[in-house]
Amino acid sequence: MNTKLTLTIEKNVAEAIKEYAYSNDRTLSEMIENYFKLILYNRAPKTAATPIVNSLKGAFKIPKDFDYKEALSDALVEKHLK
């Protein structure tokens, strides 16, 4: 069951986060709820992933010789050269 929550934040922050949410196909409510879930349920350090990302842990296996820095570099080159 959902409930309505009223928040007061700076106007420029509200406008920016609404744009961010829209550009990422998310609702502002969804983003705030996921953040609160992260705080309440995970009690994880600030560098922790979102609950959605955490739910994916173990979903696939990465090869032992996988170089994530190289993969990231390749992906960024491909993204920005197209």
N, C-alpha and C positions, 0 to 999 in steps of 0.2 A: 504494500500500500504506500503510495506516495503522499508527501505533504509539501505544502508551499513554504518556502523559506525566503525571507527578505534580507538582502545583504546591502550594506552601504560601503561603496568603494569609490576611489577617485574616478571622475568622469573619463579622463583620458585612458585610464587602465581598463575601464569597462568597455570603451569603444574598441580598444586594441584587442582585447581578449575575445570580443564578439567576432571581430574580423578573423582572428586566428582560428576560432572554432569553426566558423563558416568555411574557411579555406581548407580545413582538414575534415570536412564532412562530419562534424561533431556538433552537438548542442552545448551551450554553455552549462546547462544543468548537468549533462553527462560528464563534462570535464570536472566540474566541481565535485560531483558525487564520487567520481573515481579518485580524486585527490583525497577526499575525506576517508574513503575506504582504505587507501594506502596508509594514511596516518593511523586509523583505528585498528585495522586488522593485521597489518604487516609489522608495524612498529619497527620498520626497517630504517637504515641510515638514509640520509638525504640523497644518496646516489642510487637508491633502489629503483627498480622498474615499476611500472604501473601494474595494478592487479591483472589486467588483461595480458600483459607481457609475461608476468609471473605464471599465469595459467598455462602458458605455452612451454614451460620448462620441461625438458625430456621428450618433447614432441618429435624431435629429429636428432640424429647423431651427426656431429661434425667430425670429419676425418682428423686423426691425430696430427697430421702434417699441414692442416689448414692454417694459412697465414691471413688473419683477418685484416691486418694493416694493408697488405697487398691487395686483398679483395676490395677493401674500401677505396684505396687509391685508384684501382681499375674502374670501379663504379663511378667515381667522381670524374675521372677523365672522360669516360663514355658519356656521362650526363652533360658535361659542359662543352663537349666537342660536337654535339649534335645540334 
